[in-house]
Amino acid sequence: MNRWEILVIVLLVGAVLVFGSGLFSNEEPLLSPSSPGLSMHFTMDAVEKNAYDLFKGGVSVKGVRGEAVCFDGSNDYIYLGRNSNLRENSQVTYMFWTKTSENEGGYVLGAGAKGGQGYGGVFLGQDEVSYVWTPSDPGRDTWAKSVDPYPFLTGVWTHVALTVDYAAEDIKIYVNGEDMGVRYTRNVVDATPVSKYNHNIPDSIGGRLINDKLNYFKGCLDDVFVVDRVLTLEEIKGYAFDLPGMGSLDNSCFAYY
């Protein structure tokens, strides 16, 4: 048996292990990790992009680490299926590198919704970062927006992180390791999202499905993390900028793409 035959067998076995687990099923929810840690990590490398049909378009370019994916804002996105790890967590940290040009941005990622925001999504504007969701009481959409404006420079990679703690009613937004402050569009009486809200609507990265319309993101993304706990600013800086002594989130990895 030559090395090419061995390689084919290894790839086939790997495909059976991955796809047989239901990880990419459109019907079954993704299971939570056994201990707090990494829920999702998209490296955005071309090998990863070409390996799975989760990626619906996008162009591979040079990124911060290896390669990144640029989304055209019209039909490119990553399909996460229903009940992904973007929802159903009482704590969550989102981290990603982004590069945009003038008049680009949009929903970077989010849980699918209809009739309200539910478990919410991350929105990137020209000079601000936002998180939007529907609290259970009152059941109306609430936006958490960065207080300090941060003009995203054209063609420059920028690191963005958001930490959400529903129980503590605390949301923090960081850009390049700086706390941007948070202002709310309305008073938050109970930050916990509506239970099982829109759980039959698919979640996505590179856009967000709201009221049967996919709102696309335009720009480039690299190294997208979703962590099912609130990371400290020191941890965020460590993982984003490869500071020594920070360990690895991948040690508790549940779904690594």
N, C-alpha and C positions, 0 to 999 in steps of 0.2 A: 504494500500500500504506500503510495507516494504522499508527499507532504500536502498536496492539494486535496487529495481524497480525505486525509485526516482533518484538514481545515473545514471542509464541507460538513463532515460528521459533527465536529465540535459546534459549528454554527447551528445545525439542525437541532442538536440536543439543547442548546441554549434557547432556541426559539420555542421549543416545547415547554421548557421550564418557565419561561417568562409568560408566554401567552396562555399556557395551561393554568396559570395561577389566577386568571381573571383580572389581572392588573389593568388591562386595557379594555375590559368589558364596558359596553355602553349601558348595561342594565344593572350591574352590581356596584354598590358603593365601595370605594377604596377603604380598607381597614386602617384604623389608627395604629401608630407604632406602639409597641408594648411599654415603652418608657418615653418621657418627653424628649424630643429631639427633632431631627430632620424629617419633614413630611414629603417634600419634593425638592429636587434639584435638577434644573435643566442647564447643562453646560453650554448648550447652543452650538456645539461643535458640529461640523459637517457630517461626521460619521454618525453621530446621534441623530441629526436631522434626517439623514437618508435612510436610517434603519427602521423608523417607525412611521406609520401612516397617521400618527397624531399630528404631525406637522402638515398643515394645509397651506403650502406655499411658503414664501419667504426666500430671501437671497442670502447665502453665506458670505460673510466678509471677515476681515481681520478684526478680532475683538480684544478685550482686555487680557483675557487668558485664552490663548488659542483662537478659535473662531467665534463669531457672533452671528445672529440672524437679523436682517433688516426686513421690516413689514411695510407693505406698500400703502396701507390705510384703506384698501378697497376690498381685498378678499383673502389676505394672509392672516393666519392665526394658528394656535395650537389647541387641539380639541382634547379636553380632559374628561369628557363623559359626565355622567350624573353623579352627584354626591361625592365630588372629589374632595381632597384635603384642603380646598380653599374655604370650606365651611365646616360647621359643627364643632369648632374648637372654641373654648372659653378664652384661650390665649393664642395669639398668633403673631409671628414676625414675618414680614415680607422684605426681601432684599433683592436688588438687581442693579446692574449697570445699564445705563441708557445713553444713547447718543441721538440727538434730534437736530433738525434744521428749523428755520423759521416757519411758523404756522403748522408744526407737526406736534404729535403727542396723542392724547386720548386715553381710553381705558387700557392700562397695561395688562391687567388681569382682573377676573371677578367671577363670582358665583352667578349663574343664570337667574333671571328674575322676570316676573310678570305681575303687573299691578302694584309694584313696590320693590324696594331694593333688597330686602331680606338680609342675607349674609354678606352683602356688600362687595365692593371692588375698589381698586386703586386707580386713581385718575391723575394723569400728568398733564399740566397746562404749560403755558409759555414761561411762567415764573412762579408756579406754585404746585404743590402736591396735595392731593385730597384723598380722603377715604369716605365712602358713602355707604350707609346701611339703614335698615329699618328697625328701631328699637321695639321691643314687645309692648312697652307702655311709655308713651303713646305710640301707636302704630303708624308713625309717619316718618318719611325719609329724613335722615340727618346727615349733614356733611361736616366732616372734620377737615379743616383746611390749614395749611401752613400759614403762620402769621407773618413771618419774615419773607419777603419776596426773594426768590433765588433765580435770577435769569439763567436759563440753561443755554450755554454758549453753543453756537452752531458748530457741529462737527467735533465736539469735545465730549469724551466719555465722562459721565457723572454717576456717582453711586447714590442710590436712594434706598432708604430703609424706613419701614413703618412698624411700630409695635402696638398691638391692640390687646387690652385687658378688659373684657366686658364686665367682669365682676367688680373690678376696681373703678370702672368707668374712666379709664385712663388710656389715651392714645398719644403716641409720640411720633414725630416725623423728623427724620434726619436726612440731610443732604451733604454728601462728602464728609460725614462724621460730625456735622454741626447740627445742633438742636434748633429747628426752625420755629418752635412754638406751635400751638394749636388753637384755633378759634372754631367754635361750633355755630352752625347756622340756626340752631335753636337749642333750648335747654334740654339736657338729657336726663329724664326722670328714671328710666330703667334702660340701661345700655344693651341688655341681653337681646339678641336678634330674635325675630319670630321663629318659634320652634318648627323645624322641618319645612321651612319656608321654600316654596318652589323647588322641592327636591327632585322633581322630574324634569327640570330644565338643565341642559348641559352647561358646564363651567368651561372657562377657556383662558388662555394667555394670548396676548396680542390682540385683545378685543374682549367685549363682554356682551352677551345676549340679554337684551332687555325688551320686553313686550314684542317678542318674535322678530326683533331686528338686532343683528350683530353690529355693535358699535366698534369699529376697528381702530387699532392703534397704528400710527404712522411714525416710524423711527426704528432704531436698532436696539436690541436687547442682548445682554450677555449675563451668564451666571445667575440665573433666577432661582432664589431660594424661598421656600415656605417652611417655617419652623413652628412646631406646635407649642411654643412657650415664648415668653417675653425675653429677648436677649438684652443684655446691658449694652450701653454705648461702647464700652471697652471690647465686648465680644464682637459687636458689629464692626468696629474698626479693625479688629484682629482678622476676622474672616475676609473683610473687603480688601484690606491692604496688606495681607500676609504678614502680620506682625508675629514675632516668635512667641512661643509659649501658649498659644491659644487652642491647641489641640485640633480636633477635626469633628465637624458636625456629622460627617459621614459614618462615624463609629456607631451612630444610632439610626442609620439610614433605613427608611422603609421603602421608599420608591425613588430610586436614583436613575435618571434618564441620561 
